[in-house]
Amino acid sequence: MDNTILIGLAGVLAVAAPVLFAVIGETITERAGIINLSLNGSILLSAMGGFTAAYLTGSLLLGFLAGMLIGALVAFIVAFGSITLHQSQVAVGFVLALAARDLAYFLGVPYMNTPGPTMPNWSIPLLKDIPLLGPLFFRLDLITYLSYVVIILAWLWIFRTRPGLMLQGIGERPAAAFVRGANVNRLRYVYTMLGGAIAGLAGPAYTLNVKPGWMGTQTGLDGIGWIALSITIFGGWSPLRAAFGAYLFALLQWLGLVLQPRLPGIPSQVLQVAPFPLMILTLLLVNIGNAEWVERTLASLPEPTRRFLAKALRAMRASPPAALGVPFESE
């Protein structure tokens, strides 16, 4: 494979890491039955806070920890507003998304366009020399490697452990989980904050690694949180499928850059924005499988085509946790 393509695909893995952290964090949160719509503002605030902490202390570790703390704190407010104060999760999350975004832009003014520490590449010995796989996966940075680990651990936790089964229970049938001894609301607090902390890694992963520095509205992160929310749905609330969605989004962004010189007649803005409507279109395909008009359309097609499209739609179909967004009262 051409070395340039390998480098580009390796870059896709690195660029996907912030989106991936946000998607995995939101997947865990929604598995617990809580919708965290504050994700976009939380990512921006953690990006600014993480960069600022790393700049002031000279420590990348403290920068990432600051991002996680900000993400967990915003998620706690969402949980407190919905679980304790019995307010709408959607309303609380949406207001927080706007407030956190504006707060990030306001507090980050003194640190705009300031050079700060960046995450260096670290090749993994032996693995880096594997043909094709080495340059693609193992000559990157610690944050990208961490994203691999987060995918695997999240999947194992949710689907292969007893606490993970309880997590699924509080999102699907909280009353049944309560009867089996689960403190539903306490666990929802825990998993909402855990998901928020993981999503909080997305901000500093961007400003300390992908595109170092804080540049206010020009940082390029605004909107990523909404994309992460849509990828969570596309991913069917499964870490592996959600990771595929995050990598697909990053790949589409890379293809926009690659195709631009070859398509000079198309404005550059079109190719830069194209991944966003494409992800929305994919999200629509995930949710239209049960529609009556789809069934009628499929029935009118030739049998081989109908079977192929029906299998494709079934494979993409996803159902949210049954108690997603539904408050739970033990009394």
Secondary structure, 3 states (H helix, E strand, C coil): CCHHHHHHHHHHHHHHHHHHHHHHHHHHHHHCCCCCCCHHHHHHHHHHHHHHHHHHHCCHHHHHHHHHHHHHHHHHHHHHHHHHCCCCHHHHHHHHHHHHHHHHHHHCHHHECCCCCCCCECCCCCHHHCCCHHHHHCCCEHHHHHHHHHHHHHHHHHHHCHHHHHHHHHHHCHHHHHHCCCCHHHHHHHHHHHHHHHHHCHHHHHHHHHCCCECHHHCCCCCHHHHHHHHHHHCCCCHHHHHHHHHHHHHHHHHHHHHCCCCCCCCHHHHHHCHHHHHHHHHHHHHCCCCHHHHHHHHCCCHHHHHHHHHHHHHHCCCCCCCCCCCCCCC
